[in-house]
Amino acid sequence: MAENPTPIELQKYLSGVDYPASRDELVRTARDQGAPDDVIEALEQADQDEFDGPTAVSSAVSGD
């Protein structure tokens, strides 16, 4: 199993996101910014539908 993207890597592809943001918005933004497949997959598999900030995204992707 591949390692989850780091918080820094995630935020690199999520710059400009206005929070709160939906999972679909995050996936779309990451794709638009050229995120690699592992980042897209991690966002798609996040255990939340809505995120109130970058910390919530990182926590959901890492499974913390």
Secondary structure as UniProt FT lines:
FT   HELIX           7..12
FT   TURN            15..16
FT   STRAND          21..22
FT   HELIX           23..32
FT   TURN            33..34
FT   HELIX           37..44
FT   STRAND          50..51
FT   HELIX           54..62
//
